[in-house]
């Protein structure tokens, strides 16, 4: 009896050692619900976006990232609203002041008031330089975030499309058969032409 148990264990060990192990697929891609076929059948206009959305919907970390990104984009306008309004009001004032200054007929007065307006604009530019720098930095960061978001989408969907290619590549037999049939017909045409 112990020999049968021992032999059974040896057989199990040999079988398990010879079994091809699956490559570990990242958890986000191991979900059976995620499939390129679904994205294709749904007629996704942008298949990468469709696949990424499907992956993000099943991944807690990606879902959290996407939510955070959307909140960030929504709050951008709120963050920039005060300085944007302030800047627009000042810009409108200086345009109006310049237009009024051009209407002054006395050339000396017109030149002097234009100098005062220019001086005021320089002061305004000086006191808002930090704000302008921050706004410029925010815009650059937003561009970088958009680039990183695109990279993230591609990085997460490439393994899925590669798996789809590996699992669903059609056989070459129909193409070979058609090509062979073409050659047969071409040979027949050559034979008929030579007669």
Buried (B, 14 or more C-beta within 10 A) or exposed (E): EEEEEEEEEEEEEEEEEEEEEEEEEEEBBEBEEBBBEEBEEEEBEEBBEBBBBBBBEBBEEBEEBBEEBEEEEEEEEEEBEEBEEEBEEBEEBBEEBBEEBEEBEEEEEBEEBBEEBEEBBEEBEEEBEEBEEEBEEEEEEEEEEEEEBEEBBEEBBEBBBEBBEEEEEEEEEEEEEEEEEEEEEEEEEEEEEEE
